[in-house]
Amino acid sequence: MIENVKDPIHAGILHAFFSIFGIWRADQETEVKVDSSGRSSVLVSTASFKRAAKEGADETSSATGEFNLEDKRLIAHQREYEHGTGAILTIWPNLIVLQQLNCLAMRHVRPDGPDACVKTWTFFGYESDTPELLQKRLMQANLLGPAGLVTIDDNEVLAITQDGSQGSPSAATVLEAGEGTGDADHMMTESAIRGFYKYYRSVMGI
């Protein structure tokens, strides 16, 4: 679960909702920033809001079909910041501050034994928010959280992965994307994950 928000590649593959509606896709303007120690990182994406093609070579072509939203308020975006429509800032080791469209949230992960964790989501806004902007934040909160339209994908896949890995406790599999632990002007890298474990090993004396 800690790695989840440091892995930018999975969003375009797993989260069909994001890809279909052009909210977070690998073919958009993206970047990854990792601090020099590897301790913390930020992933930034700028939505195109272009729907995925029904056919073709993109990563979600088989999942798009005729899906649409009857209520477009769920992804209605009001630009607040000059750069990016989505950003995930990881603060070492287990806290994220997240912007997705106009939704602002914090997610805190607390380990609860070797096979479980407790996640606490806190959604927030500003006193200066207009009623219209506040309504956007509340509406888009449905994307995230324990049963969010997007984050529920992570919960399910990570649970399946955990169960699968227990069947082969001595096995090892390595699938790498990108190199090193530094910044990138694209999302095809796991540098933030490697940076995290680089710092983790130093803290733990490994």
Buried (B, 14 or more C-beta within 10 A) or exposed (E): BBBBBBBBBBBBEBBBBBBBBBBBBBBBBBBBBBBEBBBBBBBBBBBBEEBBEEEEEBBBBEEBEEEEEEEEEBBBBEEBEEEBBBBBBBBBBBBBBBBBBBBBBBBEBEEEEEEEEEBEBEBEBEEEBEEEBEBBBEBBBEBBBEEBBBBBBBBEEBEEEEEEEEEEEEEEEEEEBBEEBBBBEBBEBBBBBBBBBBBBEEEEEE
